[in-house]
């Protein structure tokens, strides 16, 4: 039986809505986790398919194939990948910046933006979201997910930056945060074809019922329904030409800063 990863943050809910709500029949196993946990499980073969960090594919492309037409992509702002700072971003050179351990792609994105867009080079530390207070020593901190959606400017940390908006300002392109990746084995094609059809049905249901789902699940996520609607409609969950351009630009910059060795070809699974 195939095991499908599911990101517990609300950004993954629309494409998996049919599965999670039971609207779409799902004869497989659903494994929930934060992005870095799912990256590890996918790499180790403990799950077979997952929406996984786009940088995970670039780092381990030989292990994976991509499912077509599925991504989590910010068209412009992303709302849930946030840098909060005591000082303007242009003043972070040699300052301490705390990076959440919950995300791999967002960390590389921040390094690209700081180094190449702003030409600043901070000292980096890490912290656990919902457990550590990163502002004990750090001047700025990177937050992701539903926690980041709730972050507001404060007197002590008045500078709040949306990394999706900064990327779009820097490149004019969308940013692909996650891809549906398969730890591919040749004997799974029959089940994978079934799962792929289910995923497309689930996504179609989710995107057609954004408002209803937002009002139904607002309390579960602890996010107001209108914020969820604005958030979900700011994403593309497809993987068309614009998304691919943004993805390959990200890989190019990631290679430039040394986060990956080379830009990898995008290898897609083909049904049949």
N, C-alpha and C positions, 0 to 999 in steps of 0.2 A: 504493500500500500504506500502510495506516495505521501510525503509529509510536506505541507506548505507552510512557510513562515508567514507570520502576520505581525506587522509593526503595531505596537499598542497605542501609538499616538494617533490623534484624530486625522492626520493627513492621509493615512492609509485606508480610512474607512470607506470613502466612496467606491473605489474599485473592488473592495471586498465586501461591500454592503449586502449583496445578494447572498453571499456565503454566510456572513456573520448573522444575518437576520433569519436565515433558514428559508428564504424565498427561493434560492437556487439550490437544488439538490447537490450534496457534497459528500461523496463516498470516500473521502480521503481524511487524513489527520491534519488538523490545524495547530500549529505551534506558535505561541505568542511570545514576543520579546521586544527589546529595544534594538535599534539598528546594529550596534556593535555586537550584541549577543547573536543576532541572526546571521551576521557576517561570519562569525566563528563557527556556528552550527552548520552553515552551508559549506564552508571551506572543509570542515571535518567530515562532511557527508552524513551528518546526523539529521539534516533535513535535505530535501531534494530540490525544492524550488522556493524562492523567496523574493519579495521586493527587497533588494539589498543595495547597500551604498554604491553609488556609481564608481567611487574610487576603488572599491573591492574588485570590480571587474578589471580595472586597469592594472591592479597589482597582481592578479592571479588569472589572467584571461585564458590561460591554457586549461584551466579546470572547468570553465563555464561556457555555456551558450546562452544567448538572450532570447526571451520570448518577444515576438513582434508586437507592436501596438500597445505596449504597456510601459508606463514610467510615472514617476512623481516629479513634475517639472514646474518650476515657478516661471510664469510668463514675464513677470516684472518683480514686484515685491513678493516676499514669501511669508512674512508675518511671524514665522515660528523659528527662524534662525537669526538670533539677535546678539549683537555685541553691545553690552552696557558698560559705560566708561565714566571715570571721574574727570577725564580730560578729553578734548577733541581727538579724533582718531589720528590726525596729523601730528599730534604731540606724543604719540605712544613709543617713539623711538627710545630704546633702552629701558622702557618701562616694563612692568611685569603684567602679563596677560594670562589669565587662567582659562584653560580649555576643558570643556566637558568631555568626559570619557564615553559619553553616550553616542557620539557620532564620529565617523571617520571622514566622510566627504566634507562636512562643514568645516572641519579643522584645516583641511588642505585648501578649501576655498578661502578661508580667512587669511591663511599664510600668503596666498596669491594676491589678495586684495591689499594686504598691508605692504607686502614687499614690492609689488609691481605697480599698483595704482597709487599708493601713498608714499612709497619709498621710505617706510619706517621698519625697524627691525627690533621688535620687543624681545624680552626674555619670557619663555613660555613655561607654565606649570600646568598641572591637571587637577581636576576635582570631580567628585561624584555629585551629580544633580540630586536634589531633594535630600542630600545627606550633609554635604559640606557647605560652609559659607566661603565662597572664593574671595570675598573682599577683605579678609583679614589682612592680607599682604598685597594682593593684586590690585592694579589700577583699573583693569578692565576684565570682563569675563564673557565667555561665549556660552550662550544657553540655546537649547534646541527644544523642539516639540511643544506640547501643550503648556508646559511651564513658561516657555518663551512667549507664548501668545498673551500671557497675563502681565508681562513686564511693562512697567511704565517708568518714565523719567522720574527721578527723585532729586532732592536737594543735594544729596551726597554723590549721586551718579546721574547727572542730568543729560548725558549724551547716550542716545539709543540709536543704533544703526541696524537696519534691515539688510542682511547680506545679499538677499535676492535683488533688492533694489540697487545696491552698490555694484553687483555684477552686471546688471543690465545697463547701468550708467557707464561702466567700464568698457563693455563689449557690444552693447545693443542686442544681445542674444538672450534667449531663455536659459535657465540653469536646470540641469537634470540632477536631482538629488538621489533618486533611486531607480533601479532597473530590475525587472523580473528576471532573475538569473537562475539557471539550471545547472546543478552539479551533475553533468551529463554522463549517463551510462547507456549503452546502445540497447539494452533490454527494457528500457522504460518508455519507448516511443508510443506504444499503444495506450498506456495509462496517461502519458503526457498529453496526447491528443485530446483525451477526455477532459483532463484538467484544464487545458488551454481553452476549450470551448466553454467550460464552466466559468473561467475567469472573465472571458469576454461577455458572457451573459450577466455575470455579477456586476461588472463595470457598467454595462448598459443600464441595468436596473438602478444602480447607485446614482449615476449622473442624471437619470430621468426623474429622480425623486429627491433632489438635494434639499429642498425646503422642508418637505415632510420629515426626512431623516434628521435634519438639524433640530427641528422642534422635538422630535421623539427622543433624541440622544443627547440633547444639550446638558441635561442634569448629569448623565453618566460621565461626560467629559469635563463637567464643571466650567463650561464655556457657553455664553449666551447664544441662543439660536441664530440671531442675526450675524454675530461674529463668525459662527461656523459657516453660514451661507456665504459671507464675503470671503472667508478663507478658502473654502472648497472651490468656489468659482474662480479664484485667482490662479488655480492650478490647471495645467494640462496633464491629463492622465494618458495621453497618447505618446507615440514615439515616431513622429513624422520627420520631414526633412529639417524643419527649424530646430526641433529638439536634438536631432543628430548633430547639426552644426554647433549648437551650444555645447553638447557633450564633448565633441572632438576639440573644440576650443579649450575647454576645461582641461582635457588631457594634455594638450599642447603646453599650457601654462604650468600644469603640474610637473611635466618633464623639465620645463625651464627652471623651476625652483628646486628640482632634485627630489620631488616626492615620489616620482616613478621614473623608471629608466627610459622608456620609449612610449610613444603613442601606439596603442594597440588597435588592430583592426576590429571592427564590430562583427562578431560571428553570431548569426541568428539561427535558431532552430527552425526547421521547416516541416510543417505538418505533411506527412505522406512522402 
